[in-house]
Amino acid sequence: MVVKNEQDQEHSKVSVRIADFQVELEGTHSNVKTLMSKELFDFIKGLQETIKQMQIPSQTEITSELAGEDETVPPLGRPGTTSEALSMLFKTEWGRKPRQLSEVMKALEANGLYYKKAVVAKVLVDLIKKKELRRIGNKGSFEYVAA
């Protein structure tokens, strides 16, 4: 068995984030070094130009086309936990109207927050127990509203 030099056995990973886009290169040290040639930098420059040309809506311009109705979804920033995200969401004007779980999921996704439905449902129940939210309706058609 022929063993190549140690650099070829080392594992390397490089991540480049530009706005909401991230490019990751991963492999042996020599492979990543080869990928980081001038071609990569040309690719990144092209990506930066493309992003500049795109009209990305600000968080305040996110409308409920994403949320399912004709109203603005409140911006949440970057909450640390699912509970924090839901608390922030229901403390806004948006949260004063009864919302189905599907509407809550869409509002979170409109803010770039992707949680599993079961996790969101559990956190909603926790917020009900803390008396931050009220649940209206019957099983299968519950709606949630700020308390």
PyMOL commands that place a pseudoatom at each C-alpha (Angstrom):
pseudoatom trace, name=CA, resn=MET, resi=1, chain=A, elem=C, hetatm=0, pos=[0.000, 0.000, 0.000]
pseudoatom trace, name=CA, resn=VAL, resi=2, chain=A, elem=C, hetatm=0, pos=[1.396, 3.368, -1.054]
pseudoatom trace, name=CA, resn=VAL, resi=3, chain=A, elem=C, hetatm=0, pos=[0.777, 6.203, 1.403]
pseudoatom trace, name=CA, resn=LYS, resi=4, chain=A, elem=C, hetatm=0, pos=[0.667, 9.710, -0.061]
pseudoatom trace, name=CA, resn=ASN, resi=5, chain=A, elem=C, hetatm=0, pos=[2.052, 12.652, 1.863]
pseudoatom trace, name=CA, resn=GLU, resi=6, chain=A, elem=C, hetatm=0, pos=[0.199, 13.839, 4.971]
pseudoatom trace, name=CA, resn=GLN, resi=7, chain=A, elem=C, hetatm=0, pos=[-1.376, 16.835, 3.190]
pseudoatom trace, name=CA, resn=ASP, resi=8, chain=A, elem=C, hetatm=0, pos=[-3.331, 14.488, 0.911]
pseudoatom trace, name=CA, resn=GLN, resi=9, chain=A, elem=C, hetatm=0, pos=[-4.704, 12.631, 3.948]
pseudoatom trace, name=CA, resn=GLU, resi=10, chain=A, elem=C, hetatm=0, pos=[-5.764, 15.737, 5.879]
pseudoatom trace, name=CA, resn=HIS, resi=11, chain=A, elem=C, hetatm=0, pos=[-9.382, 16.750, 5.621]
pseudoatom trace, name=CA, resn=SER, resi=12, chain=A, elem=C, hetatm=0, pos=[-10.124, 20.411, 4.854]
pseudoatom trace, name=CA, resn=LYS, resi=13, chain=A, elem=C, hetatm=0, pos=[-13.306, 22.440, 4.696]
pseudoatom trace, name=CA, resn=VAL, resi=14, chain=A, elem=C, hetatm=0, pos=[-13.782, 26.033, 3.534]
pseudoatom trace, name=CA, resn=SER, resi=15, chain=A, elem=C, hetatm=0, pos=[-17.063, 27.965, 3.785]
pseudoatom trace, name=CA, resn=VAL, resi=16, chain=A, elem=C, hetatm=0, pos=[-17.790, 31.274, 2.075]
pseudoatom trace, name=CA, resn=ARG, resi=17, chain=A, elem=C, hetatm=0, pos=[-20.965, 33.196, 2.963]
pseudoatom trace, name=CA, resn=ILE, resi=18, chain=A, elem=C, hetatm=0, pos=[-22.230, 36.071, 0.834]
pseudoatom trace, name=CA, resn=ALA, resi=19, chain=A, elem=C, hetatm=0, pos=[-25.516, 37.556, 2.038]
pseudoatom trace, name=CA, resn=ASP, resi=20, chain=A, elem=C, hetatm=0, pos=[-27.926, 34.597, 2.328]
pseudoatom trace, name=CA, resn=PHE, resi=21, chain=A, elem=C, hetatm=0, pos=[-25.821, 32.310, 0.137]
pseudoatom trace, name=CA, resn=GLN, resi=22, chain=A, elem=C, hetatm=0, pos=[-23.149, 29.942, 1.347]
pseudoatom trace, name=CA, resn=VAL, resi=23, chain=A, elem=C, hetatm=0, pos=[-20.654, 27.890, -0.660]
pseudoatom trace, name=CA, resn=GLU, resi=24, chain=A, elem=C, hetatm=0, pos=[-18.741, 25.071, 1.033]
pseudoatom trace, name=CA, resn=LEU, resi=25, chain=A, elem=C, hetatm=0, pos=[-15.715, 23.205, -0.262]
pseudoatom trace, name=CA, resn=GLU, resi=26, chain=A, elem=C, hetatm=0, pos=[-14.728, 20.003, 1.483]
pseudoatom trace, name=CA, resn=GLY, resi=27, chain=A, elem=C, hetatm=0, pos=[-12.215, 17.261, 0.767]
pseudoatom trace, name=CA, resn=THR, resi=28, chain=A, elem=C, hetatm=0, pos=[-8.552, 16.436, 1.102]
pseudoatom trace, name=CA, resn=HIS, resi=29, chain=A, elem=C, hetatm=0, pos=[-6.207, 19.341, 1.616]
pseudoatom trace, name=CA, resn=SER, resi=30, chain=A, elem=C, hetatm=0, pos=[-4.856, 19.123, -1.938]
pseudoatom trace, name=CA, resn=ASN, resi=31, chain=A, elem=C, hetatm=0, pos=[-8.363, 18.913, -3.466]
pseudoatom trace, name=CA, resn=VAL, resi=32, chain=A, elem=C, hetatm=0, pos=[-9.580, 21.982, -1.570]
pseudoatom trace, name=CA, resn=LYS, resi=33, chain=A, elem=C, hetatm=0, pos=[-6.382, 23.846, -2.455]
pseudoatom trace, name=CA, resn=THR, resi=34, chain=A, elem=C, hetatm=0, pos=[-6.991, 23.039, -6.132]
pseudoatom trace, name=CA, resn=LEU, resi=35, chain=A, elem=C, hetatm=0, pos=[-10.641, 24.152, -5.898]
pseudoatom trace, name=CA, resn=MET, resi=36, chain=A, elem=C, hetatm=0, pos=[-9.561, 27.454, -4.355]
pseudoatom trace, name=CA, resn=SER, resi=37, chain=A, elem=C, hetatm=0, pos=[-7.794, 28.408, -7.548]
pseudoatom trace, name=CA, resn=LYS, resi=38, chain=A, elem=C, hetatm=0, pos=[-8.669, 31.513, -9.531]
pseudoatom trace, name=CA, resn=GLU, resi=39, chain=A, elem=C, hetatm=0, pos=[-11.826, 29.769, -10.825]
pseudoatom trace, name=CA, resn=LEU, resi=40, chain=A, elem=C, hetatm=0, pos=[-13.349, 29.804, -7.322]
pseudoatom trace, name=CA, resn=PHE, resi=41, chain=A, elem=C, hetatm=0, pos=[-12.682, 33.490, -6.902]
pseudoatom trace, name=CA, resn=ASP, resi=42, chain=A, elem=C, hetatm=0, pos=[-14.238, 34.189, -10.304]
pseudoatom trace, name=CA, resn=PHE, resi=43, chain=A, elem=C, hetatm=0, pos=[-17.273, 32.163, -9.222]
pseudoatom trace, name=CA, resn=ILE, resi=44, chain=A, elem=C, hetatm=0, pos=[-17.568, 34.139, -5.974]
pseudoatom trace, name=CA, resn=LYS, resi=45, chain=A, elem=C, hetatm=0, pos=[-17.259, 37.457, -7.823]
pseudoatom trace, name=CA, resn=GLY, resi=46, chain=A, elem=C, hetatm=0, pos=[-20.002, 36.347, -10.219]
pseudoatom trace, name=CA, resn=LEU, resi=47, chain=A, elem=C, hetatm=0, pos=[-22.182, 35.305, -7.263]
pseudoatom trace, name=CA, resn=GLN, resi=48, chain=A, elem=C, hetatm=0, pos=[-21.681, 38.710, -5.633]
pseudoatom trace, name=CA, resn=GLU, resi=49, chain=A, elem=C, hetatm=0, pos=[-22.707, 40.484, -8.861]
pseudoatom trace, name=CA, resn=THR, resi=50, chain=A, elem=C, hetatm=0, pos=[-25.788, 38.278, -9.204]
pseudoatom trace, name=CA, resn=ILE, resi=51, chain=A, elem=C, hetatm=0, pos=[-26.839, 39.023, -5.620]
pseudoatom trace, name=CA, resn=LYS, resi=52, chain=A, elem=C, hetatm=0, pos=[-26.451, 42.776, -6.223]
pseudoatom trace, name=CA, resn=GLN, resi=53, chain=A, elem=C, hetatm=0, pos=[-28.706, 42.538, -9.288]
pseudoatom trace, name=CA, resn=MET, resi=54, chain=A, elem=C, hetatm=0, pos=[-31.398, 40.561, -7.468]
pseudoatom trace, name=CA, resn=GLN, resi=55, chain=A, elem=C, hetatm=0, pos=[-34.086, 42.521, -5.722]
pseudoatom trace, name=CA, resn=ILE, resi=56, chain=A, elem=C, hetatm=0, pos=[-34.273, 40.786, -2.380]
pseudoatom trace, name=CA, resn=PRO, resi=57, chain=A, elem=C, hetatm=0, pos=[-37.216, 42.126, -0.308]
pseudoatom trace, name=CA, resn=SER, resi=58, chain=A, elem=C, hetatm=0, pos=[-36.437, 43.406, 3.161]
pseudoatom trace, name=CA, resn=GLN, resi=59, chain=A, elem=C, hetatm=0, pos=[-38.032, 41.642, 6.114]
pseudoatom trace, name=CA, resn=THR, resi=60, chain=A, elem=C, hetatm=0, pos=[-40.612, 44.425, 6.406]
pseudoatom trace, name=CA, resn=GLU, resi=61, chain=A, elem=C, hetatm=0, pos=[-41.669, 43.895, 2.796]
pseudoatom trace, name=CA, resn=ILE, resi=62, chain=A, elem=C, hetatm=0, pos=[-42.433, 40.213, 3.268]
pseudoatom trace, name=CA, resn=THR, resi=63, chain=A, elem=C, hetatm=0, pos=[-46.137, 39.968, 2.653]
pseudoatom trace, name=CA, resn=SER, resi=64, chain=A, elem=C, hetatm=0, pos=[-48.407, 37.134, 3.339]
pseudoatom trace, name=CA, resn=GLU, resi=65, chain=A, elem=C, hetatm=0, pos=[-48.224, 35.909, -0.192]
pseudoatom trace, name=CA, resn=LEU, resi=66, chain=A, elem=C, hetatm=0, pos=[-45.732, 33.794, 1.696]
pseudoatom trace, name=CA, resn=ALA, resi=67, chain=A, elem=C, hetatm=0, pos=[-47.998, 33.585, 4.730]
pseudoatom trace, name=CA, resn=GLY, resi=68, chain=A, elem=C, hetatm=0, pos=[-51.197, 32.888, 2.819]
pseudoatom trace, name=CA, resn=GLU, resi=69, chain=A, elem=C, hetatm=0, pos=[-53.124, 36.148, 3.285]
pseudoatom trace, name=CA, resn=ASP, resi=70, chain=A, elem=C, hetatm=0, pos=[-52.901, 39.775, 2.244]
pseudoatom trace, name=CA, resn=GLU, resi=71, chain=A, elem=C, hetatm=0, pos=[-51.065, 41.168, 5.268]
pseudoatom trace, name=CA, resn=THR, resi=72, chain=A, elem=C, hetatm=0, pos=[-47.522, 41.821, 6.400]
pseudoatom trace, name=CA, resn=VAL, resi=73, chain=A, elem=C, hetatm=0, pos=[-45.598, 39.166, 8.288]
pseudoatom trace, name=CA, resn=PRO, resi=74, chain=A, elem=C, hetatm=0, pos=[-43.574, 40.772, 11.093]
pseudoatom trace, name=CA, resn=PRO, resi=75, chain=A, elem=C, hetatm=0, pos=[-39.774, 40.579, 10.911]
pseudoatom trace, name=CA, resn=LEU, resi=76, chain=A, elem=C, hetatm=0, pos=[-38.279, 38.507, 13.724]
pseudoatom trace, name=CA, resn=GLY, resi=77, chain=A, elem=C, hetatm=0, pos=[-34.557, 38.925, 13.198]
pseudoatom trace, name=CA, resn=ARG, resi=78, chain=A, elem=C, hetatm=0, pos=[-32.588, 35.930, 14.442]
pseudoatom trace, name=CA, resn=PRO, resi=79, chain=A, elem=C, hetatm=0, pos=[-34.207, 34.491, 17.586]
pseudoatom trace, name=CA, resn=GLY, resi=80, chain=A, elem=C, hetatm=0, pos=[-32.152, 31.940, 19.517]
pseudoatom trace, name=CA, resn=THR, resi=81, chain=A, elem=C, hetatm=0, pos=[-34.879, 29.368, 20.103]
pseudoatom trace, name=CA, resn=THR, resi=82, chain=A, elem=C, hetatm=0, pos=[-38.206, 28.252, 18.684]
pseudoatom trace, name=CA, resn=SER, resi=83, chain=A, elem=C, hetatm=0, pos=[-39.912, 29.508, 21.839]
pseudoatom trace, name=CA, resn=GLU, resi=84, chain=A, elem=C, hetatm=0, pos=[-38.309, 32.926, 21.452]
pseudoatom trace, name=CA, resn=ALA, resi=85, chain=A, elem=C, hetatm=0, pos=[-39.354, 33.104, 17.783]
pseudoatom trace, name=CA, resn=LEU, resi=86, chain=A, elem=C, hetatm=0, pos=[-42.970, 32.243, 18.565]
pseudoatom trace, name=CA, resn=SER, resi=87, chain=A, elem=C, hetatm=0, pos=[-43.122, 34.640, 21.514]
pseudoatom trace, name=CA, resn=MET, resi=88, chain=A, elem=C, hetatm=0, pos=[-41.810, 37.444, 19.310]
pseudoatom trace, name=CA, resn=LEU, resi=89, chain=A, elem=C, hetatm=0, pos=[-44.273, 36.552, 16.551]
pseudoatom trace, name=CA, resn=PHE, resi=90, chain=A, elem=C, hetatm=0, pos=[-47.323, 36.597, 18.821]
pseudoatom trace, name=CA, resn=LYS, resi=91, chain=A, elem=C, hetatm=0, pos=[-46.287, 39.856, 20.541]
pseudoatom trace, name=CA, resn=THR, resi=92, chain=A, elem=C, hetatm=0, pos=[-46.800, 41.686, 17.240]
pseudoatom trace, name=CA, resn=GLU, resi=93, chain=A, elem=C, hetatm=0, pos=[-50.033, 42.929, 15.682]
pseudoatom trace, name=CA, resn=TRP, resi=94, chain=A, elem=C, hetatm=0, pos=[-49.942, 39.763, 13.544]
pseudoatom trace, name=CA, resn=GLY, resi=95, chain=A, elem=C, hetatm=0, pos=[-50.319, 37.641, 16.688]
pseudoatom trace, name=CA, resn=ARG, resi=96, chain=A, elem=C, hetatm=0, pos=[-53.467, 39.416, 17.867]
pseudoatom trace, name=CA, resn=LYS, resi=97, chain=A, elem=C, hetatm=0, pos=[-55.531, 37.615, 15.238]
pseudoatom trace, name=CA, resn=PRO, resi=98, chain=A, elem=C, hetatm=0, pos=[-56.214, 33.877, 15.695]
pseudoatom trace, name=CA, resn=ARG, resi=99, chain=A, elem=C, hetatm=0, pos=[-53.803, 31.827, 13.560]
pseudoatom trace, name=CA, resn=GLN, resi=100, chain=A, elem=C, hetatm=0, pos=[-53.783, 28.208, 12.483]
pseudoatom trace, name=CA, resn=LEU, resi=101, chain=A, elem=C, hetatm=0, pos=[-50.596, 26.174, 12.818]
pseudoatom trace, name=CA, resn=SER, resi=102, chain=A, elem=C, hetatm=0, pos=[-50.087, 26.339, 9.039]
pseudoatom trace, name=CA, resn=GLU, resi=103, chain=A, elem=C, hetatm=0, pos=[-50.152, 30.159, 9.163]
pseudoatom trace, name=CA, resn=VAL, resi=104, chain=A, elem=C, hetatm=0, pos=[-47.626, 30.160, 12.005]
pseudoatom trace, name=CA, resn=MET, resi=105, chain=A, elem=C, hetatm=0, pos=[-45.342, 27.845, 10.020]
pseudoatom trace, name=CA, resn=LYS, resi=106, chain=A, elem=C, hetatm=0, pos=[-45.557, 30.097, 6.940]
pseudoatom trace, name=CA, resn=ALA, resi=107, chain=A, elem=C, hetatm=0, pos=[-44.815, 33.222, 8.990]
pseudoatom trace, name=CA, resn=LEU, resi=108, chain=A, elem=C, hetatm=0, pos=[-41.731, 31.558, 10.470]
pseudoatom trace, name=CA, resn=GLU, resi=109, chain=A, elem=C, hetatm=0, pos=[-40.590, 30.429, 7.019]
pseudoatom trace, name=CA, resn=ALA, resi=110, chain=A, elem=C, hetatm=0, pos=[-41.138, 33.945, 5.651]
pseudoatom trace, name=CA, resn=ASN, resi=111, chain=A, elem=C, hetatm=0, pos=[-38.551, 35.007, 8.233]
pseudoatom trace, name=CA, resn=GLY, resi=112, chain=A, elem=C, hetatm=0, pos=[-36.132, 32.289, 7.120]
pseudoatom trace, name=CA, resn=LEU, resi=113, chain=A, elem=C, hetatm=0, pos=[-36.840, 30.144, 10.185]
pseudoatom trace, name=CA, resn=TYR, resi=114, chain=A, elem=C, hetatm=0, pos=[-37.452, 26.489, 9.343]
pseudoatom trace, name=CA, resn=TYR, resi=115, chain=A, elem=C, hetatm=0, pos=[-38.659, 24.358, 12.229]
pseudoatom trace, name=CA, resn=LYS, resi=116, chain=A, elem=C, hetatm=0, pos=[-40.348, 20.984, 12.236]
pseudoatom trace, name=CA, resn=LYS, resi=117, chain=A, elem=C, hetatm=0, pos=[-44.125, 21.201, 12.552]
pseudoatom trace, name=CA, resn=ALA, resi=118, chain=A, elem=C, hetatm=0, pos=[-44.161, 18.949, 15.637]
pseudoatom trace, name=CA, resn=VAL, resi=119, chain=A, elem=C, hetatm=0, pos=[-41.612, 21.184, 17.386]
pseudoatom trace, name=CA, resn=VAL, resi=120, chain=A, elem=C, hetatm=0, pos=[-43.658, 24.321, 16.677]
pseudoatom trace, name=CA, resn=ALA, resi=121, chain=A, elem=C, hetatm=0, pos=[-46.855, 22.602, 17.874]
pseudoatom trace, name=CA, resn=LYS, resi=122, chain=A, elem=C, hetatm=0, pos=[-45.173, 21.561, 21.139]
pseudoatom trace, name=CA, resn=VAL, resi=123, chain=A, elem=C, hetatm=0, pos=[-43.781, 25.055, 21.751]
pseudoatom trace, name=CA, resn=LEU, resi=124, chain=A, elem=C, hetatm=0, pos=[-47.237, 26.542, 21.089]
pseudoatom trace, name=CA, resn=VAL, resi=125, chain=A, elem=C, hetatm=0, pos=[-48.650, 24.261, 23.801]
pseudoatom trace, name=CA, resn=ASP, resi=126, chain=A, elem=C, hetatm=0, pos=[-45.828, 25.324, 26.153]
pseudoatom trace, name=CA, resn=LEU, resi=127, chain=A, elem=C, hetatm=0, pos=[-46.679, 28.990, 25.517]
pseudoatom trace, name=CA, resn=ILE, resi=128, chain=A, elem=C, hetatm=0, pos=[-50.345, 28.234, 26.264]
pseudoatom trace, name=CA, resn=LYS, resi=129, chain=A, elem=C, hetatm=0, pos=[-49.296, 26.698, 29.596]
pseudoatom trace, name=CA, resn=LYS, resi=130, chain=A, elem=C, hetatm=0, pos=[-47.253, 29.855, 30.330]
pseudoatom trace, name=CA, resn=LYS, resi=131, chain=A, elem=C, hetatm=0, pos=[-50.395, 31.861, 29.505]
pseudoatom trace, name=CA, resn=GLU, resi=132, chain=A, elem=C, hetatm=0, pos=[-48.632, 33.768, 26.712]
pseudoatom trace, name=CA, resn=LEU, resi=133, chain=A, elem=C, hetatm=0, pos=[-51.070, 32.313, 24.142]
pseudoatom trace, name=CA, resn=ARG, resi=134, chain=A, elem=C, hetatm=0, pos=[-54.656, 31.108, 24.024]
pseudoatom trace, name=CA, resn=ARG, resi=135, chain=A, elem=C, hetatm=0, pos=[-55.915, 28.232, 21.913]
pseudoatom trace, name=CA, resn=ILE, resi=136, chain=A, elem=C, hetatm=0, pos=[-59.315, 28.537, 20.241]
pseudoatom trace, name=CA, resn=GLY, resi=137, chain=A, elem=C, hetatm=0, pos=[-61.333, 25.837, 18.483]
pseudoatom trace, name=CA, resn=ASN, resi=138, chain=A, elem=C, hetatm=0, pos=[-61.417, 22.072, 18.420]
pseudoatom trace, name=CA, resn=LYS, resi=139, chain=A, elem=C, hetatm=0, pos=[-58.800, 19.396, 17.915]
pseudoatom trace, name=CA, resn=GLY, resi=140, chain=A, elem=C, hetatm=0, pos=[-57.681, 19.474, 14.296]
pseudoatom trace, name=CA, resn=SER, resi=141, chain=A, elem=C, hetatm=0, pos=[-58.735, 23.079, 13.779]
pseudoatom trace, name=CA, resn=PHE, resi=142, chain=A, elem=C, hetatm=0, pos=[-57.060, 24.948, 16.642]
pseudoatom trace, name=CA, resn=GLU, resi=143, chain=A, elem=C, hetatm=0, pos=[-56.125, 28.584, 16.262]
pseudoatom trace, name=CA, resn=TYR, resi=144, chain=A, elem=C, hetatm=0, pos=[-53.579, 30.370, 18.406]
pseudoatom trace, name=CA, resn=VAL, resi=145, chain=A, elem=C, hetatm=0, pos=[-53.739, 34.003, 19.544]
pseudoatom trace, name=CA, resn=ALA, resi=146, chain=A, elem=C, hetatm=0, pos=[-51.828, 36.242, 21.952]
pseudoatom trace, name=CA, resn=ALA, resi=147, chain=A, elem=C, hetatm=0, pos=[-53.232, 36.028, 25.495]
for i in range(1, 147): cmd.bond("trace and resi %d" % i, "trace and resi %d" % (i + 1))
show_as sticks, trace
zoom trace
